[in-house]
């Protein structure tokens, strides 16, 4: 319930640590969700690139639905090539542009939901 920057996790509900300039991938397969917490610049100051996008997609494994949530417009503006590569590599993603906050996802009564700053929303 506290997937930190550059980390991922899977469970029936996931939550990320606070996003500032981050985005998250939340994928559903059955009753499980996998979350990947992405940053614009890694801890060694290297920018998010195509290899990082491919690695993030691979971490999701098989999924039936996927959400990209967080500072998506900021990523589009600042890292257009790698961001578009990420989006193109996902199967029909739902994109939710949000400001800083705390986000996550779950499956509740067979509904895929995102967690957005204290509230759940059906995907």
Wavefront OBJ file of the C-alpha trace (Angstrom):
o trace
v 0.000 0.000 0.000
v 3.007 2.292 -0.364
v 4.674 1.625 -3.716
v 7.623 4.031 -3.730
v 9.249 5.766 -6.701
v 10.791 3.336 -9.195
v 9.073 0.379 -7.475
v 6.142 -1.884 -8.321
v 3.790 -4.213 -6.516
v 0.726 -6.431 -6.931
v -2.214 -7.226 -4.676
v -6.010 -6.898 -4.673
v -5.429 -3.209 -3.846
v -2.336 -1.070 -4.403
v -1.432 2.466 -3.407
v 1.510 4.617 -4.392
v 3.500 6.988 -2.205
v 2.754 10.672 -2.937
v 3.116 11.735 -6.556
v 4.767 15.069 -7.342
v 5.865 14.857 -10.978
v 5.168 11.115 -11.162
v 2.836 8.894 -13.117
v 1.647 5.422 -12.247
v 0.585 2.422 -14.252
v -2.242 0.398 -12.716
v -3.151 -2.828 -14.490
v -5.939 -5.250 -13.662
v -5.972 -8.974 -14.266
v -8.961 -10.674 -12.680
v -9.123 -9.585 -9.033
v -5.485 -8.466 -8.836
v -3.895 -5.134 -9.672
v -0.276 -4.290 -10.381
v 1.084 -0.796 -9.899
v 4.306 0.690 -11.285
v 5.478 4.063 -9.872
v 7.331 5.977 -12.608
v 9.530 9.053 -12.244
v 10.800 11.539 -14.816
v 14.366 11.248 -13.491
v 15.799 8.167 -11.804
v 17.764 8.331 -8.561
v 20.957 8.562 -10.667
v 19.469 11.568 -12.579
v 18.949 9.672 -15.832
v 15.706 10.643 -17.575
v 12.854 8.227 -18.253
v 13.567 6.734 -21.658
v 12.330 4.099 -24.092
v 14.162 1.295 -22.250
v 12.488 2.362 -18.982
v 9.115 2.436 -20.739
v 9.634 -1.098 -22.041
v 10.713 -2.300 -18.589
v 7.620 -0.749 -16.967
v 5.311 -2.398 -19.501
v 6.997 -5.766 -18.909
v 6.386 -5.470 -15.140
v 2.630 -5.371 -15.754
v 2.506 -8.885 -17.163
v -0.864 -9.958 -18.558
v -3.748 -7.582 -17.919
v -7.269 -6.896 -19.107
v -7.382 -3.167 -18.244
v -4.735 -0.534 -17.615
v -4.738 3.036 -16.299
v -2.047 5.702 -16.539
v -2.585 8.200 -13.711
v -0.756 11.267 -12.462
v 1.095 14.123 -14.165
v 0.466 12.766 -17.672
v 0.371 16.186 -19.373
v 3.665 17.155 -17.726
v 5.229 13.958 -19.074
v 3.765 14.590 -22.531
v 5.244 18.109 -22.483
v 8.691 17.210 -21.084
v 9.365 13.639 -22.254
v 7.202 13.329 -25.375
v 9.140 10.517 -27.098
v 9.467 8.116 -24.160
v 5.962 8.968 -22.889
v 4.360 8.287 -26.280
v 6.358 5.054 -26.548
v 4.960 4.010 -23.151
v 1.369 4.829 -24.137
v 1.740 3.073 -27.502
v 3.020 -0.050 -25.740
v -0.057 -0.329 -23.519
v -3.280 -2.029 -24.604
v -6.004 0.646 -24.769
v -4.969 2.606 -21.639
v -7.291 4.913 -19.717
v -5.304 8.121 -19.104
v -6.161 10.201 -16.038
v -4.255 13.497 -15.798
v -4.000 14.557 -12.152
v -2.018 17.013 -10.054
v 0.162 15.981 -7.131
v -1.543 13.517 -4.827
v -1.934 9.955 -3.635
v -3.236 7.403 -6.117
v -3.825 3.687 -6.385
v -6.218 1.056 -7.591
v -8.269 -1.953 -6.584
v -10.889 -4.434 -7.737
v -14.048 -4.189 -5.627
v -17.139 -6.295 -6.452
v -15.506 -7.076 -9.814
v -15.202 -3.334 -10.603
v -11.788 -1.867 -11.443
v -11.408 1.355 -9.469
v -8.755 4.019 -9.055
v -7.988 5.652 -5.728
v -7.657 9.422 -6.099
v -6.802 11.454 -2.998
v -9.175 9.617 -0.666
v -11.921 8.671 -3.122
v -12.521 5.634 -5.329
v -13.647 6.035 -8.959
v -14.778 3.321 -11.362
v -12.544 3.002 -14.427
l 1 2 3 4 5 6 7 8 9 10 11 12 13 14 15 16 17 18 19 20 21 22 23 24 25 26 27 28 29 30 31 32 33 34 35 36 37 38 39 40 41 42 43 44 45 46 47 48 49 50 51 52 53 54 55 56 57 58 59 60 61 62 63 64 65 66 67 68 69 70 71 72 73 74 75 76 77 78 79 80 81 82 83 84 85 86 87 88 89 90 91 92 93 94 95 96 97 98 99 100 101 102 103 104 105 106 107 108 109 110 111 112 113 114 115 116 117 118 119 120 121 122 123
